[in-house]
């Protein structure tokens, strides 16, 4: 019964994927306002994507 209350812990891969999606979303919104900040966010997202590719079991 108590297992119902335990939450599943996210793996490092899941955390990186969530961070990647949020940064891409932020970059999209910034692209309408400030292009240089948007480009910085896209470069951050690319770095996170490289880390995801390293950790991903599927290649």
Secondary structure, DSSP 8 states (H G I E B T S, - for coil): -GGGT------HHHHHHHHHHHHHHHHHHHHTT-HHHHHHHHHHHHHHHHHHHHH-S--
